[in-house]
Amino acid sequence: MDSVIYEIKDKIAYVTINRPHALNACDQPTYNRLAEVWQDFRDNDDAWIAIITGMGERAFCAGSDIKLNFSAVPRTSEAFDHQRKGDLVRGLEIWKPIIAAINGHANGGGLEIALACDIRVASENAQFGLGEVKIGLLPGGGGTQRLPRAVSLCNALWMLYTGDRIDAQEAYRIGLVNRVVPLPELMLTAEAMARKILESGPLAVRAIKQAAIKGLSMPLEDGLRLEQNLFRMLRITEDRGEGTKAFAEKRKPQWKAE
């Protein structure tokens, strides 16, 4: 059984963590496969946007499979860094948009995967938490960095200090997720959002993501300079010409990502 199901349909890449017997907790082969999938998505011209979810109704991803991962892994920081390098949460830049469709538990590394996505949609039964502090660790997949960027610092620190979980409505209240929907509507909602984004110029969407994400760690002057450089790049693309022409002709653009 494949631990990650990956398929591309109509420019949407569907990524499904497929370990429902373990609440979609990831062992090392699953993390390795996810890294391969994200690299393919980044480089695949047929995929313009991705949706990641978990198999079944109980969990998006319950984090790392602690028993398997920690028993088999050499206890050195270098070994741990090597295991995760190049995946979505660490070391891999992807400027295409990614939507997390969160069905149930999103804990530990599962929440870190969701935090590395651009848009988060949750089912009503979703739960969120970073519980590493309860076993004497801190989140090692970007949790301490992305959570304070996604919600207010006080809310982020409470979750990080206590390891307590919050439900979907609380996640929506603090701005951790964009929407909360009934479980049967989760993928339909994520797909509708993906198709809405596909109506926009794909190169422009990627440039916007790059400007916004990189700009967060830049002084304003440097961020404005990056924005202008990307603006000039977009002006000479075929898509920009098509977009202008389609607007004048009152029709939908036929994007090529060129």
C-alpha positions in Angstrom: 0.0 0.0 0.0 1.4 3.4 -1.0 1.8 5.6 2.1 1.3 8.7 -0.1 -1.2 8.8 -3.0 -0.2 11.4 -5.6 -2.2 12.2 -8.7 -2.7 15.2 -11.0 -6.0 16.1 -12.6 -6.9 19.3 -14.4 -3.8 21.1 -13.1 -4.6 20.2 -9.5 -2.2 17.9 -7.7 -3.9 15.7 -5.1 -1.6 14.6 -2.2 -3.1 12.1 0.3 -1.3 10.7 3.3 -2.4 7.1 3.3 -1.8 5.6 6.7 -5.3 5.7 8.2 -4.5 2.8 10.6 -2.0 5.1 12.3 -4.1 8.3 12.0 -1.9 9.1 9.0 1.1 9.6 11.3 4.3 9.5 9.2 7.1 7.1 9.4 10.4 7.8 7.7 9.5 6.2 4.3 6.3 8.4 4.3 8.4 11.5 4.9 10.8 10.5 2.2 7.9 10.0 -0.3 6.3 13.3 0.6 9.6 15.0 -0.2 9.7 13.3 -3.6 6.1 14.3 -4.2 6.6 18.0 -3.4 9.7 18.2 -5.5 7.7 16.7 -8.4 4.9 19.2 -7.8 7.3 22.1 -7.8 8.8 21.1 -11.1 5.8 19.6 -12.9 4.4 21.9 -15.6 1.0 20.1 -15.5 0.4 20.9 -11.8 -0.5 24.5 -10.9 -1.9 24.1 -7.5 -2.0 21.3 -4.8 -4.4 20.0 -2.2 -3.0 17.8 0.6 -5.3 15.8 2.9 -5.3 12.6 4.9 -7.0 9.3 4.1 -10.2 8.6 6.0 -12.3 10.7 8.3 -10.3 10.7 11.5 -7.0 12.4 10.7 -5.2 14.8 8.4 -1.9 13.7 9.9 -1.2 13.0 13.6 2.5 13.9 13.2 5.4 11.6 13.3 4.9 7.9 14.1 7.0 8.3 17.3 7.5 4.6 18.1 8.8 3.9 14.6 10.8 7.1 14.0 12.4 7.5 17.4 13.4 3.9 17.8 15.0 3.6 14.4 16.7 7.0 14.1 20.3 7.8 15.2 20.1 10.3 18.1 22.1 13.1 16.4 20.9 16.4 15.1 22.8 15.8 11.8 20.9 12.6 11.2 17.5 14.2 12.0 18.2 17.2 9.7 19.1 14.8 6.9 15.8 12.9 7.3 13.6 16.0 6.7 15.8 18.1 4.4 14.1 19.1 1.2 10.5 18.5 2.2 7.7 21.0 2.4 8.3 22.0 6.0 12.1 22.4 5.7 14.4 23.6 3.0 12.1 23.4 -0.1 10.8 26.5 -1.8 7.6 26.0 -3.7 5.9 29.1 -5.2 2.8 27.3 -6.5 -0.2 27.6 -4.1 -0.9 24.7 -1.7 -4.2 24.1 0.1 -4.5 21.9 3.2 -7.8 20.1 3.5 -7.7 19.1 7.2 -9.9 16.2 8.1 -9.6 15.4 11.8 -6.4 15.4 13.8 -3.6 17.7 12.7 -1.1 17.3 15.5 2.6 17.8 15.8 4.2 17.3 12.4 0.7 17.2 10.9 0.0 20.7 12.0 3.5 21.7 10.7 2.6 20.4 7.3 -0.7 22.3 7.3 1.2 25.5 8.4 3.5 25.1 5.4 0.5 25.4 3.2 -1.0 28.7 2.0 -4.7 28.0 2.6 -6.2 25.8 5.3 -9.7 24.4 5.2 -10.8 22.4 8.2 -13.6 19.9 8.8 -15.8 20.4 11.9 -14.1 17.5 13.6 -10.6 18.8 13.1 -8.2 19.2 16.1 -4.9 21.1 16.1 -1.9 20.9 18.4 1.8 21.0 18.8 2.4 18.6 21.6 6.2 18.1 21.4 6.7 20.0 24.6 4.9 17.2 26.5 7.8 14.8 25.6 10.5 17.3 26.2 11.0 18.5 22.6 10.1 21.5 20.6 8.4 21.3 17.2 11.2 20.6 14.7 9.4 21.1 11.4 8.8 24.8 11.5 6.1 25.0 14.2 7.9 27.6 16.3 8.4 29.8 13.2 5.2 29.4 11.2 2.6 29.3 14.0 3.5 32.8 15.3 3.3 34.0 11.7 -0.1 32.5 11.2 -1.8 33.6 14.5 -1.1 36.2 17.2 2.0 35.6 19.2 0.2 35.1 22.5 -2.1 32.4 20.9 0.9 30.7 19.3 3.0 30.7 22.5 0.1 29.3 24.5 -0.2 26.4 22.1 3.5 25.9 22.0 4.1 26.2 25.8 1.3 23.8 26.8 1.0 21.4 23.9 -2.8 21.7 24.3 -5.1 21.0 21.3 -7.8 23.3 20.0 -10.8 22.5 17.9 -11.8 23.7 14.5 -13.9 26.6 15.7 -11.1 27.9 17.9 -8.7 27.5 15.0 -11.0 29.6 12.9 -11.4 32.2 15.6 -7.6 32.8 16.0 -7.0 32.8 12.2 -5.3 29.4 11.9 -7.7 28.2 9.2 -9.6 30.0 6.4 -12.9 28.1 6.7 -14.6 25.3 8.7 -17.0 23.1 6.9 -18.9 19.8 7.5 -16.6 16.8 6.8 -18.6 15.7 3.6 -18.0 19.2 2.1 -14.3 19.4 2.9 -12.8 18.3 -0.4 -15.5 19.9 -2.4 -14.7 23.2 -0.7 -10.9 22.8 -1.2 -11.4 21.9 -4.9 -13.7 24.9 -5.4 -11.0 27.2 -3.8 -8.4 25.6 -6.0 -10.5 26.2 -9.2 -11.0 29.8 -8.1 -7.3 30.3 -7.9 -6.8 28.6 -11.2 -8.9 31.5 -12.8 -6.0 33.8 -11.9 -2.8 34.1 -13.9 -0.6 31.2 -12.7 2.7 33.1 -13.0 1.2 36.1 -11.2 -0.1 33.8 -8.3 3.4 32.3 -7.9 5.1 35.7 -8.0 2.6 37.0 -5.3 3.4 34.0 -3.1 7.1 34.6 -3.5 6.8 38.3 -2.7 4.5 37.8 0.3 6.5 34.9 1.9 10.0 36.3 1.2 8.8 39.8 2.2 7.9 38.6 5.7 11.6 38.3 6.5 12.7 41.4 4.8 12.8 45.1 5.7 10.0 46.9 3.9 12.4 48.6 1.5 13.8 45.3 0.4 10.3 43.8 0.1 9.2 46.6 -2.1 12.2 46.1 -4.3 11.4 42.4 -4.7 7.8 43.2 -5.6 9.0 45.6 -8.3 11.4 43.0 -9.7 8.6 40.4 -9.9 6.2 43.0 -11.4 8.7 43.8 -14.2 9.2 40.0 -14.8 5.4 39.5 -15.2 5.0 42.4 -17.6 7.0 40.6 -20.4 5.2 37.2 -20.1 2.8 35.8 -22.6 0.2 35.4 -19.9 0.2 39.1 -19.2 -0.6 39.8 -22.8 -3.3 37.2 -22.9 -4.8 38.5 -19.7 -5.0 42.1 -21.0 -6.5 40.9 -24.3 -9.1 38.7 -22.6 -10.1 41.6 -20.4 -10.6 43.8 -23.4 -12.6 41.1 -25.2 -14.7 40.3 -22.1 -13.8 36.6 -22.1 -11.9 34.2 -19.7 -8.1 34.1 -20.3 -6.5 31.0 -21.6 -3.5 30.8 -19.3 -0.3 29.0 -20.4 2.0 29.7 -17.5 4.4 31.3 -20.0 
